[in-house]
Amino acid sequence: MEVRAVTKYVRISSQKVRMIVGAVKGKPVEESLEILKFMPQKAASIVEKTIRSAVANADQYPDIDLDSMVVRNITADQGPTLKRFKARARGRGTRILKRTAHITVILADD
Protein backbone atom coordinates (compact mmCIF):
# COMPACT_ATOMS: atom_id res chain seq x y z
CA MET A 1 0.00 0.00 0.00
CA GLU A 2 1.21 3.50 -0.81
CA VAL A 3 0.92 6.60 1.35
CA ARG A 4 1.52 10.18 0.19
CA ALA A 5 2.38 13.49 1.78
CA VAL A 6 2.65 16.79 -0.10
CA THR A 7 4.24 20.03 1.04
CA LYS A 8 3.36 22.97 -1.17
CA TYR A 9 4.67 26.48 -1.66
CA VAL A 10 7.94 25.97 0.22
CA ARG A 11 10.20 29.02 -0.13
CA ILE A 12 13.19 27.20 -1.60
CA SER A 13 14.20 26.44 -5.14
CA SER A 14 13.18 23.00 -6.38
CA GLN A 15 16.68 22.59 -7.80
CA LYS A 16 18.12 22.73 -4.27
CA VAL A 17 15.60 20.18 -3.01
CA ARG A 18 16.43 17.75 -5.83
CA MET A 19 20.04 17.54 -4.61
CA ILE A 20 18.79 16.15 -1.28
CA VAL A 21 16.15 13.83 -2.75
CA GLY A 22 18.63 11.46 -4.34
CA ALA A 23 20.19 10.63 -0.98
CA VAL A 24 17.01 9.14 0.51
CA LYS A 25 15.05 7.76 -2.43
CA GLY A 26 14.58 3.99 -2.19
CA LYS A 27 15.81 3.70 1.40
CA PRO A 28 13.84 2.62 4.48
CA VAL A 29 12.11 5.43 6.37
CA GLU A 30 14.24 5.12 9.53
CA GLU A 31 17.47 5.25 7.55
CA SER A 32 16.35 8.17 5.41
CA LEU A 33 15.37 10.22 8.49
CA GLU A 34 18.78 9.55 10.03
CA ILE A 35 20.53 10.66 6.83
CA LEU A 36 18.49 13.86 6.63
CA LYS A 37 19.05 14.73 10.28
CA PHE A 38 22.78 15.24 9.73
CA MET A 39 22.62 17.12 6.42
CA PRO A 40 23.40 20.84 6.74
CA GLN A 41 21.17 22.02 3.89
CA LYS A 42 17.90 23.86 4.48
CA ALA A 43 16.10 21.47 2.14
CA ALA A 44 17.01 18.49 4.34
CA SER A 45 14.82 19.66 7.21
CA ILE A 46 11.93 20.39 4.83
CA VAL A 47 12.13 16.92 3.24
CA GLU A 48 12.44 15.35 6.70
CA LYS A 49 9.27 17.09 7.82
CA THR A 50 7.43 15.87 4.72
CA ILE A 51 8.57 12.28 5.30
CA ARG A 52 7.40 12.49 8.92
CA SER A 53 4.04 13.72 7.65
CA ALA A 54 3.80 10.72 5.32
CA VAL A 55 4.60 8.39 8.24
CA ALA A 56 1.85 10.05 10.27
CA ASN A 57 -0.53 9.52 7.35
CA ALA A 58 0.47 5.85 7.21
CA ASP A 59 -0.15 5.56 10.95
CA GLN A 60 -3.86 6.17 10.30
CA TYR A 61 -4.13 2.79 8.59
CA PRO A 62 -3.96 -0.11 11.10
CA ASP A 63 -2.93 -2.71 8.49
CA ILE A 64 0.33 -0.94 7.53
CA ASP A 65 3.58 -1.92 9.25
CA LEU A 66 5.55 1.31 9.76
CA ASP A 67 8.86 -0.52 10.28
CA SER A 68 8.80 -1.95 6.75
CA MET A 69 7.99 1.36 5.00
CA VAL A 70 10.33 2.44 2.20
CA VAL A 71 10.62 5.81 0.51
CA ARG A 72 9.32 4.77 -2.90
CA ASN A 73 9.52 8.15 -4.61
CA ILE A 74 10.19 11.82 -3.84
CA THR A 75 9.57 14.58 -6.34
CA ALA A 76 10.38 18.26 -6.05
CA ASP A 77 8.35 20.23 -8.56
CA GLN A 78 8.56 23.93 -9.20
CA GLY A 79 5.87 26.11 -7.65
CA PRO A 80 4.92 29.68 -8.48
CA THR A 81 7.71 32.26 -8.54
CA LEU A 82 7.49 35.51 -6.61
CA LYS A 83 8.84 38.36 -8.72
CA ARG A 84 10.51 41.25 -6.88
CA PHE A 85 12.63 44.21 -7.91
CA LYS A 86 15.90 45.45 -6.43
CA ALA A 87 17.02 49.04 -6.90
CA ARG A 88 20.23 49.42 -8.88
CA ALA A 89 22.42 52.24 -10.07
CA ARG A 90 21.13 55.13 -12.23
CA GLY A 91 17.49 54.54 -11.35
CA ARG A 92 17.34 51.08 -12.79
CA GLY A 93 15.79 48.01 -11.24
CA THR A 94 16.64 44.36 -11.68
CA ARG A 95 14.25 41.50 -11.20
CA ILE A 96 14.73 39.03 -8.36
CA LEU A 97 12.99 35.66 -8.64
CA LYS A 98 12.01 34.08 -5.33
CA ARG A 99 11.25 30.51 -6.27
CA THR A 100 8.96 28.04 -4.50
CA ALA A 101 8.69 24.26 -4.59
CA HIS A 102 6.12 21.51 -4.14
CA ILE A 103 7.53 18.36 -2.50
CA THR A 104 5.72 15.02 -2.81
CA VAL A 105 6.76 11.95 -0.82
CA ILE A 106 5.39 8.50 -1.56
CA LEU A 107 5.98 5.70 0.97
CA ALA A 108 5.25 2.05 0.30
CA ASP A 109 5.51 -1.09 2.40
CA ASP A 110 8.24 -3.38 1.18
Backbone as JSON Lines, residues from 0, in Angstrom:
{"i":0,"aa":"M","n":[0.83,-1.18,0.0],"ca":[0.0,0.0,0.0],"c":[0.88,1.25,0.0]}
{"i":1,"aa":"E","n":[0.44,2.25,-0.71],"ca":[1.21,3.5,-0.81],"c":[0.53,4.61,-0.02]}
{"i":2,"aa":"V","n":[1.39,5.45,0.58],"ca":[0.92,6.6,1.35],"c":[1.66,7.82,0.85]}
{"i":3,"aa":"R","n":[0.93,8.95,0.71],"ca":[1.52,10.18,0.19],"c":[1.48,11.29,1.22]}
{"i":4,"aa":"A","n":[2.42,12.22,1.05],"ca":[2.38,13.49,1.78],"c":[2.92,14.55,0.83]}
{"i":5,"aa":"V","n":[2.26,15.71,0.81],"ca":[2.65,16.79,-0.1],"c":[2.86,18.06,0.71]}
{"i":6,"aa":"T","n":[3.98,18.72,0.47],"ca":[4.24,20.03,1.04],"c":[4.29,21.01,-0.12]}
{"i":7,"aa":"K","n":[3.46,22.04,-0.05],"ca":[3.36,22.97,-1.17],"c":[3.86,24.35,-0.78]}
{"i":8,"aa":"Y","n":[4.28,25.07,-1.78],"ca":[4.67,26.48,-1.66],"c":[5.8,26.7,-0.66]}
{"i":9,"aa":"V","n":[6.78,25.82,-0.65],"ca":[7.94,25.97,0.22],"c":[8.88,26.99,-0.4]}
{"i":10,"aa":"R","n":[9.38,27.94,0.4],"ca":[10.2,29.02,-0.13],"c":[11.66,28.58,-0.31]}
{"i":11,"aa":"I","n":[11.85,27.65,-1.22],"ca":[13.19,27.2,-1.6],"c":[13.1,26.73,-3.04]}
{"i":12,"aa":"S","n":[14.18,26.85,-3.75],"ca":[14.2,26.44,-5.14],"c":[14.09,24.91,-5.24]}
{"i":13,"aa":"S","n":[13.33,24.44,-6.21],"ca":[13.18,23.0,-6.38],"c":[14.49,22.35,-6.79]}
{"i":14,"aa":"Q","n":[15.36,23.11,-7.41],"ca":[16.68,22.59,-7.8],"c":[17.5,22.21,-6.56]}
{"i":15,"aa":"K","n":[17.4,23.01,-5.5],"ca":[18.12,22.73,-4.27],"c":[17.54,21.52,-3.54]}
{"i":16,"aa":"V","n":[16.23,21.33,-3.66],"ca":[15.6,20.18,-3.01],"c":[15.98,18.9,-3.74]}
{"i":17,"aa":"R","n":[16.1,18.95,-5.05],"ca":[16.43,17.75,-5.83],"c":[17.8,17.19,-5.49]}
{"i":18,"aa":"M","n":[18.73,18.05,-5.02],"ca":[20.04,17.54,-4.61],"c":[19.92,16.63,-3.39]}
{"i":19,"aa":"I","n":[18.98,16.92,-2.51],"ca":[18.79,16.15,-1.28],"c":[18.01,14.86,-1.56]}
{"i":20,"aa":"V","n":[17.07,14.93,-2.49],"ca":[16.15,13.83,-2.75],"c":[16.87,12.54,-3.13]}
{"i":21,"aa":"G","n":[17.92,12.65,-3.89],"ca":[18.63,11.46,-4.34],"c":[19.26,10.66,-3.21]}
{"i":22,"aa":"A","n":[19.53,11.32,-2.09],"ca":[20.19,10.63,-0.98],"c":[19.26,9.7,-0.23]}
{"i":23,"aa":"V","n":[17.94,9.94,-0.3],"ca":[17.01,9.14,0.51],"c":[16.04,8.3,-0.31]}
{"i":24,"aa":"K","n":[16.0,8.5,-1.6],"ca":[15.05,7.76,-2.43],"c":[15.4,6.27,-2.45]}
{"i":25,"aa":"G","n":[14.39,5.43,-2.17],"ca":[14.58,3.99,-2.19],"c":[15.07,3.39,-0.89]}
{"i":26,"aa":"K","n":[15.31,4.2,0.12],"ca":[15.81,3.7,1.4],"c":[14.66,3.53,2.39]}
{"i":27,"aa":"P","n":[14.86,2.73,3.44],"ca":[13.84,2.62,4.48],"c":[13.63,3.96,5.18]}
{"i":28,"aa":"V","n":[12.47,4.14,5.77],"ca":[12.11,5.43,6.37],"c":[13.05,5.79,7.51]}
{"i":29,"aa":"E","n":[13.35,4.84,8.39],"ca":[14.24,5.12,9.53],"c":[15.61,5.6,9.05]}
{"i":30,"aa":"E","n":[16.14,4.9,8.06],"ca":[17.47,5.25,7.55],"c":[17.46,6.6,6.86]}
{"i":31,"aa":"S","n":[16.41,6.9,6.12],"ca":[16.35,8.17,5.41],"c":[16.21,9.34,6.38]}
{"i":32,"aa":"L","n":[15.47,9.16,7.48],"ca":[15.37,10.22,8.49],"c":[16.69,10.46,9.19]}
{"i":33,"aa":"E","n":[17.46,9.39,9.42],"ca":[18.78,9.55,10.03],"c":[19.74,10.28,9.09]}
{"i":34,"aa":"I","n":[19.67,9.98,7.81],"ca":[20.53,10.66,6.83],"c":[20.2,12.14,6.79]}
{"i":35,"aa":"L","n":[18.9,12.47,6.75],"ca":[18.49,13.86,6.63],"c":[18.8,14.68,7.88]}
{"i":36,"aa":"K","n":[18.82,14.01,9.03],"ca":[19.05,14.73,10.28],"c":[20.44,15.38,10.32]}
{"i":37,"aa":"F","n":[21.4,14.76,9.67],"ca":[22.78,15.24,9.73],"c":[23.21,16.0,8.48]}
{"i":38,"aa":"M","n":[22.29,16.31,7.59],"ca":[22.62,17.12,6.42],"c":[22.48,18.59,6.76]}
{"i":39,"aa":"P","n":[23.44,19.42,6.36],"ca":[23.4,20.84,6.74],"c":[22.49,21.71,5.89]}
{"i":40,"aa":"Q","n":[21.96,21.2,4.8],"ca":[21.17,22.02,3.89],"c":[19.79,22.33,4.47]}
{"i":41,"aa":"K","n":[19.24,23.46,4.06],"ca":[17.9,23.86,4.48],"c":[16.85,22.89,3.96]}
{"i":42,"aa":"A","n":[17.06,22.38,2.76],"ca":[16.1,21.47,2.14],"c":[15.99,20.15,2.9]}
{"i":43,"aa":"A","n":[17.03,19.76,3.61],"ca":[17.01,18.49,4.34],"c":[15.94,18.49,5.42]}
{"i":44,"aa":"S","n":[15.82,19.6,6.15],"ca":[14.82,19.66,7.21],"c":[13.41,19.7,6.63]}
{"i":45,"aa":"I","n":[13.24,20.32,5.48],"ca":[11.93,20.39,4.83],"c":[11.51,19.0,4.35]}
{"i":46,"aa":"V","n":[12.43,18.27,3.73],"ca":[12.13,16.92,3.24],"c":[11.88,15.99,4.43]}
{"i":47,"aa":"E","n":[12.64,16.16,5.5],"ca":[12.44,15.35,6.7],"c":[11.04,15.55,7.27]}
{"i":48,"aa":"K","n":[10.6,16.79,7.31],"ca":[9.27,17.09,7.82],"c":[8.18,16.47,6.94]}
{"i":49,"aa":"T","n":[8.4,16.47,5.63],"ca":[7.43,15.87,4.72],"c":[7.39,14.36,4.88]}
{"i":50,"aa":"I","n":[8.54,13.73,5.09],"ca":[8.57,12.28,5.3],"c":[7.86,11.92,6.61]}
{"i":51,"aa":"R","n":[8.09,12.73,7.65],"ca":[7.4,12.49,8.92],"c":[5.88,12.64,8.77]}
{"i":52,"aa":"S","n":[5.46,13.56,7.91],"ca":[4.04,13.72,7.65],"c":[3.47,12.49,6.95]}
{"i":53,"aa":"A","n":[4.24,11.93,6.01],"ca":[3.8,10.72,5.32],"c":[3.71,9.53,6.28]}
{"i":54,"aa":"V","n":[4.65,9.46,7.23],"ca":[4.6,8.39,8.24],"c":[3.37,8.55,9.12]}
{"i":55,"aa":"A","n":[3.04,9.8,9.47],"ca":[1.85,10.05,10.27],"c":[0.58,9.69,9.48]}
{"i":56,"aa":"N","n":[0.6,9.93,8.18],"ca":[-0.53,9.52,7.35],"c":[-0.66,8.0,7.3]}
{"i":57,"aa":"A","n":[0.48,7.31,7.24],"ca":[0.47,5.85,7.21],"c":[0.01,5.27,8.55]}
{"i":58,"aa":"D","n":[0.23,6.01,9.62],"ca":[-0.15,5.56,10.95],"c":[-1.68,5.49,11.11]}
{"i":59,"aa":"Q","n":[-2.4,6.18,10.26],"ca":[-3.86,6.17,10.3],"c":[-4.45,4.85,9.83]}
{"i":60,"aa":"Y","n":[-3.67,4.08,9.08],"ca":[-4.13,2.79,8.59],"c":[-3.59,1.69,9.5]}
{"i":61,"aa":"P","n":[-4.45,0.9,10.15],"ca":[-3.96,-0.11,11.1],"c":[-3.28,-1.3,10.44]}
{"i":62,"aa":"D","n":[-3.52,-1.53,9.14],"ca":[-2.93,-2.71,8.49],"c":[-1.54,-2.46,7.93]}
{"i":63,"aa":"I","n":[-1.01,-1.25,8.06],"ca":[0.33,-0.94,7.53],"c":[1.37,-1.07,8.63]}
{"i":64,"aa":"D","n":[2.46,-1.78,8.32],"ca":[3.58,-1.92,9.25],"c":[4.56,-0.78,8.98]}
{"i":65,"aa":"L","n":[4.7,0.13,9.95],"ca":[5.55,1.31,9.76],"c":[7.04,0.96,9.68]}
{"i":66,"aa":"D","n":[7.44,-0.15,10.29],"ca":[8.86,-0.52,10.28],"c":[9.33,-0.99,8.91]}
{"i":67,"aa":"S","n":[8.4,-1.45,8.07],"ca":[8.8,-1.95,6.75],"c":[8.56,-0.92,5.65]}
{"i":68,"aa":"M","n":[8.26,0.33,6.0],"ca":[7.99,1.36,5.0],"c":[9.29,1.81,4.32]}
{"i":69,"aa":"V","n":[9.2,2.02,3.01],"ca":[10.33,2.44,2.2],"c":[9.92,3.7,1.44]}
{"i":70,"aa":"V","n":[10.88,4.61,1.29],"ca":[10.62,5.81,0.51],"c":[10.62,5.4,-0.96]}
{"i":71,"aa":"R","n":[9.44,5.24,-1.52],"ca":[9.32,4.77,-2.9],"c":[9.73,5.85,-3.88]}
{"i":72,"aa":"N","n":[9.23,7.08,-3.66],"ca":[9.52,8.15,-4.61],"c":[9.42,9.5,-3.9]}
{"i":73,"aa":"I","n":[10.27,10.42,-4.29],"ca":[10.19,11.82,-3.84],"c":[10.35,12.68,-5.08]}
{"i":74,"aa":"T","n":[9.44,13.63,-5.23],"ca":[9.57,14.58,-6.34],"c":[9.56,15.99,-5.79]}
{"i":75,"aa":"A","n":[10.34,16.84,-6.41],"ca":[10.38,18.26,-6.05],"c":[10.04,19.03,-7.32]}
{"i":76,"aa":"D","n":[8.81,19.49,-7.4],"ca":[8.35,20.23,-8.56],"c":[8.42,21.73,-8.27]}
{"i":77,"aa":"Q","n":[8.47,22.49,-9.34],"ca":[8.56,23.93,-9.2],"c":[7.18,24.51,-8.94]}
{"i":78,"aa":"G","n":[7.11,25.41,-7.95],"ca":[5.87,26.11,-7.65],"c":[5.89,27.48,-8.3]}
{"i":79,"aa":"P","n":[4.95,28.33,-7.91],"ca":[4.92,29.68,-8.48],"c":[6.12,30.5,-8.0]}
{"i":80,"aa":"T","n":[6.55,31.42,-8.83],"ca":[7.71,32.26,-8.54],"c":[7.25,33.65,-8.15]}
{"i":81,"aa":"L","n":[7.77,34.15,-7.03],"ca":[7.49,35.51,-6.61],"c":[8.48,36.43,-7.32]}
{"i":82,"aa":"K","n":[7.97,37.45,-7.97],"ca":[8.84,38.36,-8.72],"c":[8.97,39.67,-7.96]}
{"i":83,"aa":"R","n":[10.21,40.04,-7.64],"ca":[10.51,41.25,-6.88],"c":[11.53,42.07,-7.64]}
{"i":84,"aa":"F","n":[11.65,43.34,-7.29],"ca":[12.63,44.21,-7.91],"c":[13.6,44.73,-6.88]}
{"i":85,"aa":"K","n":[14.85,44.89,-7.29],"ca":[15.9,45.45,-6.43],"c":[16.42,46.7,-7.11]}
{"i":86,"aa":"A","n":[16.52,47.78,-6.35],"ca":[17.02,49.04,-6.9],"c":[18.49,48.91,-7.25]}
{"i":87,"aa":"R","n":[18.85,49.44,-8.43],"ca":[20.23,49.42,-8.88],"c":[20.67,50.82,-9.24]}
{"i":88,"aa":"A","n":[21.85,50.93,-9.77],"ca":[22.42,52.24,-10.07],"c":[21.67,52.94,-11.21]}
{"i":89,"aa":"R","n":[21.7,54.26,-11.19],"ca":[21.13,55.13,-12.23],"c":[19.62,54.94,-12.38]}
{"i":90,"aa":"G","n":[18.93,54.63,-11.31],"ca":[17.49,54.54,-11.35],"c":[16.94,53.28,-11.98]}
{"i":91,"aa":"R","n":[17.8,52.33,-12.19],"ca":[17.34,51.08,-12.79],"c":[16.84,50.12,-11.7]}
{"i":92,"aa":"G","n":[16.21,49.07,-12.14],"ca":[15.79,48.01,-11.24],"c":[16.01,46.67,-11.9]}
{"i":93,"aa":"T","n":[16.47,45.71,-11.14],"ca":[16.64,44.36,-11.68],"c":[15.66,43.42,-10.99]}
{"i":94,"aa":"R","n":[15.24,42.42,-11.71],"ca":[14.25,41.5,-11.2],"c":[14.91,40.43,-10.35]}
{"i":95,"aa":"I","n":[14.3,40.12,-9.22],"ca":[14.73,39.03,-8.36],"c":[13.61,37.99,-8.35]}
{"i":96,"aa":"L","n":[13.97,36.74,-8.61],"ca":[12.99,35.66,-8.64],"c":[13.11,34.85,-7.35]}
{"i":97,"aa":"K","n":[12.06,34.86,-6.57],"ca":[12.01,34.08,-5.33],"c":[11.19,32.83,-5.63]}
{"i":98,"aa":"R","n":[11.89,31.73,-5.79],"ca":[11.25,30.51,-6.27],"c":[10.63,29.71,-5.12]}
{"i":99,"aa":"T","n":[9.6,28.93,-5.46],"ca":[8.96,28.04,-4.5],"c":[8.95,26.63,-5.06]}
{"i":100,"aa":"A","n":[8.67,25.67,-4.19],"ca":[8.69,24.26,-4.59],"c":[7.51,23.52,-3.99]}
{"i":101,"aa":"H","n":[7.11,22.46,-4.65],"ca":[6.12,21.51,-4.14],"c":[6.84,20.17,-3.99]}
{"i":102,"aa":"I","n":[6.83,19.62,-2.78],"ca":[7.53,18.36,-2.5],"c":[6.49,17.26,-2.25]}
{"i":103,"aa":"T","n":[6.62,16.16,-2.98],"ca":[5.72,15.02,-2.81],"c":[6.52,13.8,-2.4]}
{"i":104,"aa":"V","n":[6.11,13.16,-1.31],"ca":[6.76,11.95,-0.82],"c":[5.77,10.8,-0.9]}
{"i":105,"aa":"I","n":[6.21,9.69,-1.48],"ca":[5.39,8.5,-1.56],"c":[6.11,7.36,-0.82]}
{"i":106,"aa":"L","n":[5.45,6.82,0.22],"ca":[5.98,5.7,0.97],"c":[5.21,4.45,0.59]}
{"i":107,"aa":"A","n":[5.9,3.33,0.59],"ca":[5.25,2.05,0.3],"c":[5.83,0.99,1.23]}
{"i":108,"aa":"D","n":[5.0,0.01,1.57],"ca":[5.51,-1.09,2.4],"c":[6.23,-2.07,1.49]}
{"i":109,"aa":"D","n":[7.34,-2.54,1.99],"ca":[8.24,-3.38,1.18],"c":[7.76,-4.8,1.08]}
